[in-house]
């Protein structure tokens, strides 16, 4: 089996899934109570967006192992924050 060459962070399955995750969060959060709009809703949306943003940044730093790992760790942290 020949593996496709990854040229852009958008080609990564994990990035694609993180974008799907954001869209799901946005749809689900539309049903949150209006009084949560500026607290819970805002926070969960921001942390979910940060997952894909950090994956994108990690891709840009992939030549520098420590920076790459640090950005992926940040991404995992944002995913956990969203879950919480």
N, CA, C and O atoms as a Maestro MAE file, in Angstrom:
{
 s_m_m2io_version
 :::
 2.0.0
}

f_m_ct {
 s_m_title
 :::
 protein
 m_atom[336] {
  # First column is atom index #
  i_m_mmod_type
  r_m_x_coord
  r_m_y_coord
  r_m_z_coord
  i_m_residue_number
  s_m_chain_name
  s_m_pdb_residue_name
  s_m_pdb_atom_name
  i_m_atomic_number
  :::
  1 25 0.839 -1.186 0.000 1 A "UNK " " N  " 7
  2 3 0.000 0.000 0.000 1 A "UNK " " CA " 6
  3 2 0.881 1.245 0.000 1 A "UNK " " C  " 6
  4 15 1.771 1.376 0.840 1 A "UNK " " O  " 8
  5 25 0.644 2.136 -0.914 2 A "UNK " " N  " 7
  6 3 1.416 3.372 -1.009 2 A "UNK " " CA " 6
  7 2 0.699 4.447 -0.201 2 A "UNK " " C  " 6
  8 15 -0.492 4.700 -0.387 2 A "UNK " " O  " 8
  9 25 1.450 5.069 0.695 3 A "UNK " " N  " 7
  10 3 0.893 6.131 1.539 3 A "UNK " " CA " 6
  11 2 0.999 7.465 0.790 3 A "UNK " " C  " 6
  12 15 2.030 7.764 0.188 3 A "UNK " " O  " 8
  13 25 -0.062 8.252 0.832 4 A "UNK " " N  " 7
  14 3 0.006 9.559 0.156 4 A "UNK " " CA " 6
  15 2 0.979 10.487 0.874 4 A "UNK " " C  " 6
  16 15 1.159 10.405 2.089 4 A "UNK " " O  " 8
  17 25 1.593 11.358 0.109 5 A "UNK " " N  " 7
  18 3 2.495 12.342 0.688 5 A "UNK " " CA " 6
  19 2 1.669 13.465 1.299 5 A "UNK " " C  " 6
  20 15 0.770 14.015 0.663 5 A "UNK " " O  " 8
  21 25 1.985 13.784 2.520 6 A "UNK " " N  " 7
  22 3 1.303 14.877 3.216 6 A "UNK " " CA " 6
  23 2 2.079 16.160 2.917 6 A "UNK " " C  " 6
  24 15 3.256 16.277 3.255 6 A "UNK " " O  " 8
  25 25 1.410 17.116 2.282 7 A "UNK " " N  " 7
  26 3 2.064 18.376 1.939 7 A "UNK " " CA " 6
  27 2 1.600 19.533 2.814 7 A "UNK " " C  " 6
  28 15 2.339 20.491 3.035 7 A "UNK " " O  " 8
  29 25 0.373 19.436 3.308 8 A "UNK " " N  " 7
  30 3 -0.207 20.516 4.090 8 A "UNK " " CA " 6
  31 2 -0.877 19.945 5.338 8 A "UNK " " C  " 6
  32 15 -1.283 18.783 5.359 8 A "UNK " " O  " 8
  33 25 -0.988 20.761 6.363 9 A "UNK " " N  " 7
  34 3 -1.625 20.277 7.591 9 A "UNK " " CA " 6
  35 2 -3.081 19.881 7.347 9 A "UNK " " C  " 6
  36 15 -3.624 19.045 8.070 9 A "UNK " " O  " 8
  37 25 -3.714 20.474 6.335 10 A "UNK " " N  " 7
  38 3 -5.100 20.135 6.022 10 A "UNK " " CA " 6
  39 2 -5.237 18.695 5.512 10 A "UNK " " C  " 6
  40 15 -6.336 18.139 5.512 10 A "UNK " " O  " 8
  41 25 -4.136 18.097 5.082 11 A "UNK " " N  " 7
  42 3 -4.146 16.715 4.604 11 A "UNK " " CA " 6
  43 2 -4.110 15.697 5.745 11 A "UNK " " C  " 6
  44 15 -4.377 14.515 5.526 11 A "UNK " " O  " 8
  45 25 -3.789 16.136 6.933 12 A "UNK " " N  " 7
  46 3 -3.703 15.227 8.081 12 A "UNK " " CA " 6
  47 2 -5.093 14.809 8.541 12 A "UNK " " C  " 6
  48 15 -5.977 15.649 8.703 12 A "UNK " " O  " 8
  49 25 -5.283 13.517 8.751 13 A "UNK " " N  " 7
  50 3 -6.575 13.024 9.244 13 A "UNK " " CA " 6
  51 2 -6.944 13.664 10.569 13 A "UNK " " C  " 6
  52 15 -8.105 14.004 10.797 13 A "UNK " " O  " 8
  53 25 -5.958 13.828 11.445 14 A "UNK " " N  " 7
  54 3 -6.243 14.407 12.763 14 A "UNK " " CA " 6
  55 2 -6.732 15.847 12.632 14 A "UNK " " C  " 6
  56 15 -7.598 16.276 13.395 14 A "UNK " " O  " 8
  57 25 -6.194 16.589 11.687 15 A "UNK " " N  " 7
  58 3 -6.657 17.959 11.470 15 A "UNK " " CA " 6
  59 2 -8.083 17.954 10.935 15 A "UNK " " C  " 6
  60 15 -8.925 18.722 11.400 15 A "UNK " " O  " 8
  61 25 -8.355 17.094 9.963 16 A "UNK " " N  " 7
  62 3 -9.695 17.003 9.391 16 A "UNK " " CA " 6
  63 2 -10.722 16.633 10.457 16 A "UNK " " C  " 6
  64 15 -11.818 17.192 10.491 16 A "UNK " " O  " 8
  65 25 -10.365 15.691 11.325 17 A "UNK " " N  " 7
  66 3 -11.286 15.284 12.396 17 A "UNK " " CA " 6
  67 2 -11.484 16.424 13.400 17 A "UNK " " C  " 6
  68 15 -12.581 16.596 13.933 17 A "UNK " " O  " 8
  69 25 -10.432 17.200 13.658 18 A "UNK " " N  " 7
  70 3 -10.568 18.313 14.599 18 A "UNK " " CA " 6
  71 2 -11.502 19.390 14.053 18 A "UNK " " C  " 6
  72 15 -12.224 20.029 14.819 18 A "UNK " " O  " 8
  73 25 -11.494 19.595 12.745 19 A "UNK " " N  " 7
  74 3 -12.407 20.561 12.126 19 A "UNK " " CA " 6
  75 2 -13.843 20.044 12.215 19 A "UNK " " C  " 6
  76 15 -14.766 20.810 12.493 19 A "UNK " " O  " 8
  77 25 -14.028 18.755 11.980 20 A "UNK " " N  " 7
  78 3 -15.359 18.147 12.138 20 A "UNK " " CA " 6
  79 2 -15.837 18.312 13.586 20 A "UNK " " C  " 6
  80 15 -17.007 18.600 13.835 20 A "UNK " " O  " 8
  81 25 -14.926 18.128 14.518 21 A "UNK " " N  " 7
  82 3 -15.207 18.280 15.946 21 A "UNK " " CA " 6
  83 2 -15.708 19.693 16.248 21 A "UNK " " C  " 6
  84 15 -16.687 19.866 16.973 21 A "UNK " " O  " 8
  85 25 -15.039 20.694 15.694 22 A "UNK " " N  " 7
  86 3 -15.443 22.090 15.899 22 A "UNK " " CA " 6
  87 2 -16.859 22.322 15.379 22 A "UNK " " C  " 6
  88 15 -17.677 22.960 16.041 22 A "UNK " " O  " 8
  89 25 -17.137 21.802 14.196 23 A "UNK " " N  " 7
  90 3 -18.467 21.991 13.608 23 A "UNK " " CA " 6
  91 2 -19.543 21.323 14.475 23 A "UNK " " C  " 6
  92 15 -20.637 21.863 14.640 23 A "UNK " " O  " 8
  93 25 -19.226 20.159 15.019 24 A "UNK " " N  " 7
  94 3 -20.167 19.469 15.914 24 A "UNK " " CA " 6
  95 2 -20.390 20.286 17.178 24 A "UNK " " C  " 6
  96 15 -21.526 20.434 17.629 24 A "UNK " " O  " 8
  97 25 -19.326 20.812 17.749 25 A "UNK " " N  " 7
  98 3 -19.431 21.641 18.959 25 A "UNK " " CA " 6
  99 2 -20.304 22.860 18.678 25 A "UNK " " C  " 6
  100 15 -21.166 23.206 19.486 25 A "UNK " " O  " 8
  101 25 -20.086 23.507 17.546 26 A "UNK " " N  " 7
  102 3 -20.889 24.691 17.212 26 A "UNK " " CA " 6
  103 2 -22.370 24.343 17.100 26 A "UNK " " C  " 6
  104 15 -23.223 25.078 17.596 26 A "UNK " " O  " 8
  105 25 -22.670 23.232 16.454 27 A "UNK " " N  " 7
  106 3 -24.078 22.833 16.315 27 A "UNK " " CA " 6
  107 2 -24.692 22.501 17.674 27 A "UNK " " C  " 6
  108 15 -25.801 22.938 17.983 27 A "UNK " " O  " 8
  109 25 -23.972 21.732 18.478 28 A "UNK " " N  " 7
  110 3 -24.493 21.361 19.800 28 A "UNK " " CA " 6
  111 2 -24.661 22.577 20.705 28 A "UNK " " C  " 6
  112 15 -25.638 22.679 21.447 28 A "UNK " " O  " 8
  113 25 -23.705 23.494 20.637 29 A "UNK " " N  " 7
  114 3 -23.735 24.645 21.545 29 A "UNK " " CA " 6
  115 2 -24.830 25.652 21.190 29 A "UNK " " C  " 6
  116 15 -25.142 26.531 21.994 29 A "UNK " " O  " 8
  117 25 -25.409 25.535 20.007 30 A "UNK " " N  " 7
  118 3 -26.540 26.409 19.651 30 A "UNK " " CA " 6
  119 2 -27.733 26.164 20.569 30 A "UNK " " C  " 6
  120 15 -28.572 27.044 20.761 30 A "UNK " " O  " 8
  121 25 -27.799 24.974 21.127 31 A "UNK " " N  " 7
  122 3 -28.927 24.637 22.003 31 A "UNK " " CA " 6
  123 2 -28.658 24.949 23.473 31 A "UNK " " C  " 6
  124 15 -29.530 24.723 24.313 31 A "UNK " " O  " 8
  125 25 -27.476 25.461 23.804 32 A "UNK " " N  " 7
  126 3 -27.164 25.811 25.190 32 A "UNK " " CA " 6
  127 2 -28.059 26.963 25.630 32 A "UNK " " C  " 6
  128 15 -28.508 27.751 24.798 32 A "UNK " " O  " 8
  129 25 -28.321 27.065 26.921 33 A "UNK " " N  " 7
  130 3 -29.145 28.174 27.426 33 A "UNK " " CA " 6
  131 2 -28.534 29.533 27.057 33 A "UNK " " C  " 6
  132 15 -27.314 29.693 27.045 33 A "UNK " " O  " 8
  133 25 -29.391 30.495 26.763 34 A "UNK " " N  " 7
  134 3 -28.923 31.830 26.361 34 A "UNK " " CA " 6
  135 2 -28.071 32.494 27.443 34 A "UNK " " C  " 6
  136 15 -27.163 33.264 27.130 34 A "UNK " " O  " 8
  137 25 -28.357 32.204 28.708 35 A "UNK " " N  " 7
  138 3 -27.575 32.822 29.789 35 A "UNK " " CA " 6
  139 2 -26.135 32.295 29.837 35 A "UNK " " C  " 6
  140 15 -25.291 32.857 30.536 35 A "UNK " " O  " 8
  141 25 -25.857 31.220 29.098 36 A "UNK " " N  " 7
  142 3 -24.503 30.667 29.031 36 A "UNK " " CA " 6
  143 2 -23.724 31.172 27.815 36 A "UNK " " C  " 6
  144 15 -22.572 30.786 27.619 36 A "UNK " " O  " 8
  145 25 -24.333 32.020 27.006 37 A "UNK " " N  " 7
  146 3 -23.724 32.471 25.764 37 A "UNK " " CA " 6
  147 2 -22.325 33.051 25.962 37 A "UNK " " C  " 6
  148 15 -21.429 32.767 25.166 37 A "UNK " " O  " 8
  149 25 -22.122 33.847 26.994 38 A "UNK " " N  " 7
  150 3 -20.841 34.522 27.178 38 A "UNK " " CA " 6
  151 2 -19.929 33.820 28.169 38 A "UNK " " C  " 6
  152 15 -18.875 34.352 28.515 38 A "UNK " " O  " 8
  153 25 -20.305 32.659 28.624 39 A "UNK " " N  " 7
  154 3 -19.423 31.925 29.527 39 A "UNK " " CA " 6
  155 2 -19.167 30.525 28.977 39 A "UNK " " C  " 6
  156 15 -18.164 30.307 28.297 39 A "UNK " " O  " 8
  157 25 -20.043 29.588 29.254 40 A "UNK " " N  " 7
  158 3 -19.836 28.205 28.826 40 A "UNK " " CA " 6
  159 2 -19.763 28.085 27.303 40 A "UNK " " C  " 6
  160 15 -18.844 27.454 26.780 40 A "UNK " " O  " 8
  161 25 -20.699 28.670 26.600 41 A "UNK " " N  " 7
  162 3 -20.736 28.544 25.142 41 A "UNK " " CA " 6
  163 2 -19.476 29.129 24.513 41 A "UNK " " C  " 6
  164 15 -18.857 28.499 23.656 41 A "UNK " " O  " 8
  165 25 -19.101 30.323 24.934 42 A "UNK " " N  " 7
  166 3 -17.913 30.974 24.398 42 A "UNK " " CA " 6
  167 2 -16.665 30.139 24.686 42 A "UNK " " C  " 6
  168 15 -15.833 29.937 23.801 42 A "UNK " " O  " 8
  169 25 -16.537 29.662 25.905 43 A "UNK " " N  " 7
  170 3 -15.346 28.909 26.286 43 A "UNK " " CA " 6
  171 2 -15.222 27.593 25.532 43 A "UNK " " C  " 6
  172 15 -14.137 27.254 25.059 43 A "UNK " " O  " 8
  173 25 -16.297 26.859 25.416 44 A "UNK " " N  " 7
  174 3 -16.231 25.564 24.729 44 A "UNK " " CA " 6
  175 2 -15.955 25.755 23.237 44 A "UNK " " C  " 6
  176 15 -15.273 24.936 22.622 44 A "UNK " " O  " 8
  177 25 -16.472 26.812 22.668 45 A "UNK " " N  " 7
  178 3 -16.192 27.088 21.256 45 A "UNK " " CA " 6
  179 2 -14.727 27.483 21.052 45 A "UNK " " C  " 6
  180 15 -14.084 27.022 20.109 45 A "UNK " " O  " 8
  181 25 -14.210 28.324 21.924 46 A "UNK " " N  " 7
  182 3 -12.811 28.754 21.788 46 A "UNK " " CA " 6
  183 2 -11.845 27.590 21.985 46 A "UNK " " C  " 6
  184 15 -10.895 27.437 21.218 46 A "UNK " " O  " 8
  185 25 -12.080 26.775 23.000 47 A "UNK " " N  " 7
  186 3 -11.163 25.657 23.233 47 A "UNK " " CA " 6
  187 2 -11.239 24.631 22.108 47 A "UNK " " C  " 6
  188 15 -10.224 24.033 21.750 47 A "UNK " " O  " 8
  189 25 -12.422 24.421 21.547 48 A "UNK " " N  " 7
  190 3 -12.530 23.461 20.437 48 A "UNK " " CA " 6
  191 2 -11.804 23.977 19.193 48 A "UNK " " C  " 6
  192 15 -11.180 23.197 18.473 48 A "UNK " " O  " 8
  193 25 -11.881 25.281 18.939 49 A "UNK " " N  " 7
  194 3 -11.155 25.863 17.795 49 A "UNK " " CA " 6
  195 2 -9.646 25.762 17.982 49 A "UNK " " C  " 6
  196 15 -8.899 25.614 17.015 49 A "UNK " " O  " 8
  197 25 -9.210 25.843 19.225 50 A "UNK " " N  " 7
  198 3 -7.775 25.795 19.505 50 A "UNK " " CA " 6
  199 2 -7.153 24.445 19.176 50 A "UNK " " C  " 6
  200 15 -5.954 24.364 18.908 50 A "UNK " " O  " 8
  201 25 -7.951 23.393 19.192 51 A "UNK " " N  " 7
  202 3 -7.417 22.068 18.865 51 A "UNK " " CA " 6
  203 2 -6.835 22.085 17.458 51 A "UNK " " C  " 6
  204 15 -5.665 21.751 17.270 51 A "UNK " " O  " 8
  205 25 -7.628 22.465 16.476 52 A "UNK " " N  " 7
  206 3 -7.131 22.474 15.093 52 A "UNK " " CA " 6
  207 2 -6.072 23.556 14.871 52 A "UNK " " C  " 6
  208 15 -5.145 23.363 14.084 52 A "UNK " " O  " 8
  209 25 -6.204 24.680 15.552 53 A "UNK " " N  " 7
  210 3 -5.200 25.745 15.418 53 A "UNK " " CA " 6
  211 2 -3.832 25.264 15.902 53 A "UNK " " C  " 6
  212 15 -2.813 25.550 15.273 53 A "UNK " " O  " 8
  213 25 -3.812 24.537 17.013 54 A "UNK " " N  " 7
  214 3 -2.543 24.028 17.537 54 A "UNK " " CA " 6
  215 2 -1.971 22.922 16.658 54 A "UNK " " C  " 6
  216 15 -0.752 22.807 16.537 54 A "UNK " " O  " 8
  217 25 -2.821 22.112 16.046 55 A "UNK " " N  " 7
  218 3 -2.331 21.098 15.101 55 A "UNK " " CA " 6
  219 2 -1.680 21.798 13.912 55 A "UNK " " C  " 6
  220 15 -0.621 21.384 13.441 55 A "UNK " " O  " 8
  221 25 -2.316 22.851 13.437 56 A "UNK " " N  " 7
  222 3 -1.757 23.623 12.327 56 A "UNK " " CA " 6
  223 2 -0.400 24.219 12.704 56 A "UNK " " C  " 6
  224 15 0.545 24.157 11.918 56 A "UNK " " O  " 8
  225 25 -0.304 24.790 13.889 57 A "UNK " " N  " 7
  226 3 0.965 25.357 14.345 57 A "UNK " " CA " 6
  227 2 2.023 24.276 14.512 57 A "UNK " " C  " 6
  228 15 3.191 24.491 14.190 57 A "UNK " " O  " 8
  229 25 1.618 23.119 15.012 58 A "UNK " " N  " 7
  230 3 2.562 22.005 15.177 58 A "UNK " " CA " 6
  231 2 3.136 21.598 13.822 58 A "UNK " " C  " 6
  232 15 4.333 21.338 13.700 58 A "UNK " " O  " 8
  233 25 2.274 21.544 12.805 59 A "UNK " " N  " 7
  234 3 2.731 21.191 11.466 59 A "UNK " " CA " 6
  235 2 3.815 22.163 10.996 59 A "UNK " " C  " 6
  236 15 4.809 21.762 10.390 59 A "UNK " " O  " 8
  237 25 3.606 23.430 11.283 60 A "UNK " " N  " 7
  238 3 4.585 24.437 10.892 60 A "UNK " " CA " 6
  239 2 5.910 24.310 11.632 60 A "UNK " " C  " 6
  240 15 6.937 24.797 11.158 60 A "UNK " " O  " 8
  241 25 5.892 23.660 12.788 61 A "UNK " " N  " 7
  242 3 7.107 23.507 13.596 61 A "UNK " " CA " 6
  243 2 7.632 22.073 13.582 61 A "UNK " " C  " 6
  244 15 8.450 21.705 14.425 61 A "UNK " " O  " 8
  245 25 7.169 21.264 12.635 62 A "UNK " " N  " 7
  246 3 7.497 19.845 12.628 62 A "UNK " " CA " 6
  247 2 8.989 19.554 12.492 62 A "UNK " " C  " 6
  248 15 9.430 18.460 12.845 62 A "UNK " " O  " 8
  249 25 9.766 20.494 11.996 63 A "UNK " " N  " 7
  250 3 11.216 20.296 11.873 63 A "UNK " " CA " 6
  251 2 11.934 20.453 13.210 63 A "UNK " " C  " 6
  252 15 13.098 20.079 13.350 63 A "UNK " " O  " 8
  253 25 11.228 21.006 14.180 64 A "UNK " " N  " 7
  254 3 11.803 21.257 15.499 64 A "UNK " " CA " 6
  255 2 11.040 20.413 16.512 64 A "UNK " " C  " 6
  256 15 9.985 20.813 17.005 64 A "UNK " " O  " 8
  257 25 11.590 19.235 16.816 65 A "UNK " " N  " 7
  258 3 10.860 18.224 17.578 65 A "UNK " " CA " 6
  259 2 10.240 18.748 18.868 65 A "UNK " " C  " 6
  260 15 9.070 18.474 19.134 65 A "UNK " " O  " 8
  261 25 10.981 19.482 19.665 66 A "UNK " " N  " 7
  262 3 10.437 19.957 20.940 66 A "UNK " " CA " 6
  263 2 9.271 20.923 20.734 66 A "UNK " " C  " 6
  264 15 8.275 20.852 21.453 66 A "UNK " " O  " 8
  265 25 9.386 21.811 19.772 67 A "UNK " " N  " 7
  266 3 8.294 22.751 19.477 67 A "UNK " " CA " 6
  267 2 7.087 22.014 18.919 67 A "UNK " " C  " 6
  268 15 5.946 22.327 19.260 67 A "UNK " " O  " 8
  269 25 7.340 21.040 18.068 68 A "UNK " " N  " 7
  270 3 6.281 20.224 17.478 68 A "UNK " " CA " 6
  271 2 5.496 19.494 18.566 68 A "UNK " " C  " 6
  272 15 4.266 19.535 18.600 68 A "UNK " " O  " 8
  273 25 6.226 18.832 19.446 69 A "UNK " " N  " 7
  274 3 5.588 18.084 20.534 69 A "UNK " " CA " 6
  275 2 4.842 19.035 21.472 69 A "UNK " " C  " 6
  276 15 3.744 18.717 21.930 69 A "UNK " " O  " 8
  277 25 5.422 20.183 21.754 70 A "UNK " " N  " 7
  278 3 4.769 21.157 22.648 70 A "UNK " " CA " 6
  279 2 3.431 21.609 22.070 70 A "UNK " " C  " 6
  280 15 2.449 21.711 22.806 70 A "UNK " " O  " 8
  281 25 3.373 21.879 20.772 71 A "UNK " " N  " 7
  282 3 2.113 22.320 20.155 71 A "UNK " " CA " 6
  283 2 1.087 21.196 20.132 71 A "UNK " " C  " 6
  284 15 -0.103 21.445 20.327 71 A "UNK " " O  " 8
  285 25 1.529 19.963 19.897 72 A "UNK " " N  " 7
  286 3 0.593 18.839 19.949 72 A "UNK " " CA " 6
  287 2 0.071 18.631 21.367 72 A "UNK " " C  " 6
  288 15 -1.091 18.275 21.565 72 A "UNK " " O  " 8
  289 25 0.936 18.855 22.346 73 A "UNK " " N  " 7
  290 3 0.520 18.760 23.745 73 A "UNK " " CA " 6
  291 2 -0.512 19.840 24.057 73 A "UNK " " C  " 6
  292 15 -1.490 19.582 24.758 73 A "UNK " " O  " 8
  293 25 -0.297 21.046 23.539 74 A "UNK " " N  " 7
  294 3 -1.280 22.121 23.711 74 A "UNK " " CA " 6
  295 2 -2.615 21.732 23.090 74 A "UNK " " C  " 6
  296 15 -3.675 21.987 23.661 74 A "UNK " " O  " 8
  297 25 -2.554 21.116 21.923 75 A "UNK " " N  " 7
  298 3 -3.767 20.689 21.245 75 A "UNK " " CA " 6
  299 2 -4.530 19.664 22.075 75 A "UNK " " C  " 6
  300 15 -5.752 19.741 22.202 75 A "UNK " " O  " 8
  301 25 -3.807 18.713 22.634 76 A "UNK " " N  " 7
  302 3 -4.447 17.709 23.495 76 A "UNK " " CA " 6
  303 2 -5.068 18.371 24.724 76 A "UNK " " C  " 6
  304 15 -6.161 17.996 25.148 76 A "UNK " " O  " 8
  305 25 -4.381 19.345 25.287 77 A "UNK " " N  " 7
  306 3 -4.913 20.063 26.443 77 A "UNK " " CA " 6
  307 2 -6.209 20.790 26.114 77 A "UNK " " C  " 6
  308 15 -7.147 20.778 26.911 77 A "UNK " " O  " 8
  309 25 -6.267 21.416 24.958 78 A "UNK " " N  " 7
  310 3 -7.486 22.114 24.535 78 A "UNK " " CA " 6
  311 2 -8.629 21.124 24.304 78 A "UNK " " C  " 6
  312 15 -9.783 21.415 24.622 78 A "UNK " " O  " 8
  313 25 -8.303 19.958 23.751 79 A "UNK " " N  " 7
  314 3 -9.335 18.920 23.548 79 A "UNK " " CA " 6
  315 2 -9.885 18.465 24.892 79 A "UNK " " C  " 6
  316 15 -11.092 18.274 25.037 79 A "UNK " " O  " 8
  317 25 -9.012 18.292 25.870 80 A "UNK " " N  " 7
  318 3 -9.453 17.888 27.205 80 A "UNK " " CA " 6
  319 2 -10.287 18.989 27.870 80 A "UNK " " C  " 6
  320 15 -11.272 18.703 28.550 80 A "UNK " " O  " 8
  321 25 -9.887 20.236 27.670 81 A "UNK " " N  " 7
  322 3 -10.657 21.347 28.217 81 A "UNK " " CA " 6
  323 2 -12.059 21.351 27.619 81 A "UNK " " C  " 6
  324 15 -13.040 21.564 28.331 81 A "UNK " " O  " 8
  325 25 -12.155 21.119 26.322 82 A "UNK " " N  " 7
  326 3 -13.455 21.078 25.665 82 A "UNK " " CA " 6
  327 2 -14.306 19.952 26.230 82 A "UNK " " C  " 6
  328 15 -15.500 20.136 26.466 82 A "UNK " " O  " 8
  329 25 -13.702 18.786 26.450 83 A "UNK " " N  " 7
  330 3 -14.436 17.659 27.029 83 A "UNK " " CA " 6
  331 2 -14.975 17.990 28.408 83 A "UNK " " C  " 6
  332 15 -16.097 17.624 28.756 83 A "UNK " " O  " 8
  333 25 -14.168 18.683 29.182 84 A "UNK " " N  " 7
  334 3 -14.562 19.028 30.559 84 A "UNK " " CA " 6
  335 2 -15.685 20.029 30.564 84 A "UNK " " C  " 6
  336 15 -16.145 20.435 31.632 84 A "UNK " " O  " 8
  :::
 }
 m_bond[335] {
  # First column is bond index #
  i_m_from
  i_m_to
  i_m_order
  :::
  1 1 2 1
  2 2 3 1
  3 3 4 2
  4 3 5 1
  5 5 6 1
  6 6 7 1
  7 7 8 2
  8 7 9 1
  9 9 10 1
  10 10 11 1
  11 11 12 2
  12 11 13 1
  13 13 14 1
  14 14 15 1
  15 15 16 2
  16 15 17 1
  17 17 18 1
  18 18 19 1
  19 19 20 2
  20 19 21 1
  21 21 22 1
  22 22 23 1
  23 23 24 2
  24 23 25 1
  25 25 26 1
  26 26 27 1
  27 27 28 2
  28 27 29 1
  29 29 30 1
  30 30 31 1
  31 31 32 2
  32 31 33 1
  33 33 34 1
  34 34 35 1
  35 35 36 2
  36 35 37 1
  37 37 38 1
  38 38 39 1
  39 39 40 2
  40 39 41 1
  41 41 42 1
  42 42 43 1
  43 43 44 2
  44 43 45 1
  45 45 46 1
  46 46 47 1
  47 47 48 2
  48 47 49 1
  49 49 50 1
  50 50 51 1
  51 51 52 2
  52 51 53 1
  53 53 54 1
  54 54 55 1
  55 55 56 2
  56 55 57 1
  57 57 58 1
  58 58 59 1
  59 59 60 2
  60 59 61 1
  61 61 62 1
  62 62 63 1
  63 63 64 2
  64 63 65 1
  65 65 66 1
  66 66 67 1
  67 67 68 2
  68 67 69 1
  69 69 70 1
  70 70 71 1
  71 71 72 2
  72 71 73 1
  73 73 74 1
  74 74 75 1
  75 75 76 2
  76 75 77 1
  77 77 78 1
  78 78 79 1
  79 79 80 2
  80 79 81 1
  81 81 82 1
  82 82 83 1
  83 83 84 2
  84 83 85 1
  85 85 86 1
  86 86 87 1
  87 87 88 2
  88 87 89 1
  89 89 90 1
  90 90 91 1
  91 91 92 2
  92 91 93 1
  93 93 94 1
  94 94 95 1
  95 95 96 2
  96 95 97 1
  97 97 98 1
  98 98 99 1
  99 99 100 2
  100 99 101 1
  101 101 102 1
  102 102 103 1
  103 103 104 2
  104 103 105 1
  105 105 106 1
  106 106 107 1
  107 107 108 2
  108 107 109 1
  109 109 110 1
  110 110 111 1
  111 111 112 2
  112 111 113 1
  113 113 114 1
  114 114 115 1
  115 115 116 2
  116 115 117 1
  117 117 118 1
  118 118 119 1
  119 119 120 2
  120 119 121 1
  121 121 122 1
  122 122 123 1
  123 123 124 2
  124 123 125 1
  125 125 126 1
  126 126 127 1
  127 127 128 2
  128 127 129 1
  129 129 130 1
  130 130 131 1
  131 131 132 2
  132 131 133 1
  133 133 134 1
  134 134 135 1
  135 135 136 2
  136 135 137 1
  137 137 138 1
  138 138 139 1
  139 139 140 2
  140 139 141 1
  141 141 142 1
  142 142 143 1
  143 143 144 2
  144 143 145 1
  145 145 146 1
  146 146 147 1
  147 147 148 2
  148 147 149 1
  149 149 150 1
  150 150 151 1
  151 151 152 2
  152 151 153 1
  153 153 154 1
  154 154 155 1
  155 155 156 2
  156 155 157 1
  157 157 158 1
  158 158 159 1
  159 159 160 2
  160 159 161 1
  161 161 162 1
  162 162 163 1
  163 163 164 2
  164 163 165 1
  165 165 166 1
  166 166 167 1
  167 167 168 2
  168 167 169 1
  169 169 170 1
  170 170 171 1
  171 171 172 2
  172 171 173 1
  173 173 174 1
  174 174 175 1
  175 175 176 2
  176 175 177 1
  177 177 178 1
  178 178 179 1
  179 179 180 2
  180 179 181 1
  181 181 182 1
  182 182 183 1
  183 183 184 2
  184 183 185 1
  185 185 186 1
  186 186 187 1
  187 187 188 2
  188 187 189 1
  189 189 190 1
  190 190 191 1
  191 191 192 2
  192 191 193 1
  193 193 194 1
  194 194 195 1
  195 195 196 2
  196 195 197 1
  197 197 198 1
  198 198 199 1
  199 199 200 2
  200 199 201 1
  201 201 202 1
  202 202 203 1
  203 203 204 2
  204 203 205 1
  205 205 206 1
  206 206 207 1
  207 207 208 2
  208 207 209 1
  209 209 210 1
  210 210 211 1
  211 211 212 2
  212 211 213 1
  213 213 214 1
  214 214 215 1
  215 215 216 2
  216 215 217 1
  217 217 218 1
  218 218 219 1
  219 219 220 2
  220 219 221 1
  221 221 222 1
  222 222 223 1
  223 223 224 2
  224 223 225 1
  225 225 226 1
  226 226 227 1
  227 227 228 2
  228 227 229 1
  229 229 230 1
  230 230 231 1
  231 231 232 2
  232 231 233 1
  233 233 234 1
  234 234 235 1
  235 235 236 2
  236 235 237 1
  237 237 238 1
  238 238 239 1
  239 239 240 2
  240 239 241 1
  241 241 242 1
  242 242 243 1
  243 243 244 2
  244 243 245 1
  245 245 246 1
  246 246 247 1
  247 247 248 2
  248 247 249 1
  249 249 250 1
  250 250 251 1
  251 251 252 2
  252 251 253 1
  253 253 254 1
  254 254 255 1
  255 255 256 2
  256 255 257 1
  257 257 258 1
  258 258 259 1
  259 259 260 2
  260 259 261 1
  261 261 262 1
  262 262 263 1
  263 263 264 2
  264 263 265 1
  265 265 266 1
  266 266 267 1
  267 267 268 2
  268 267 269 1
  269 269 270 1
  270 270 271 1
  271 271 272 2
  272 271 273 1
  273 273 274 1
  274 274 275 1
  275 275 276 2
  276 275 277 1
  277 277 278 1
  278 278 279 1
  279 279 280 2
  280 279 281 1
  281 281 282 1
  282 282 283 1
  283 283 284 2
  284 283 285 1
  285 285 286 1
  286 286 287 1
  287 287 288 2
  288 287 289 1
  289 289 290 1
  290 290 291 1
  291 291 292 2
  292 291 293 1
  293 293 294 1
  294 294 295 1
  295 295 296 2
  296 295 297 1
  297 297 298 1
  298 298 299 1
  299 299 300 2
  300 299 301 1
  301 301 302 1
  302 302 303 1
  303 303 304 2
  304 303 305 1
  305 305 306 1
  306 306 307 1
  307 307 308 2
  308 307 309 1
  309 309 310 1
  310 310 311 1
  311 311 312 2
  312 311 313 1
  313 313 314 1
  314 314 315 1
  315 315 316 2
  316 315 317 1
  317 317 318 1
  318 318 319 1
  319 319 320 2
  320 319 321 1
  321 321 322 1
  322 322 323 1
  323 323 324 2
  324 323 325 1
  325 325 326 1
  326 326 327 1
  327 327 328 2
  328 327 329 1
  329 329 330 1
  330 330 331 1
  331 331 332 2
  332 331 333 1
  333 333 334 1
  334 334 335 1
  335 335 336 2
  :::
 }
}
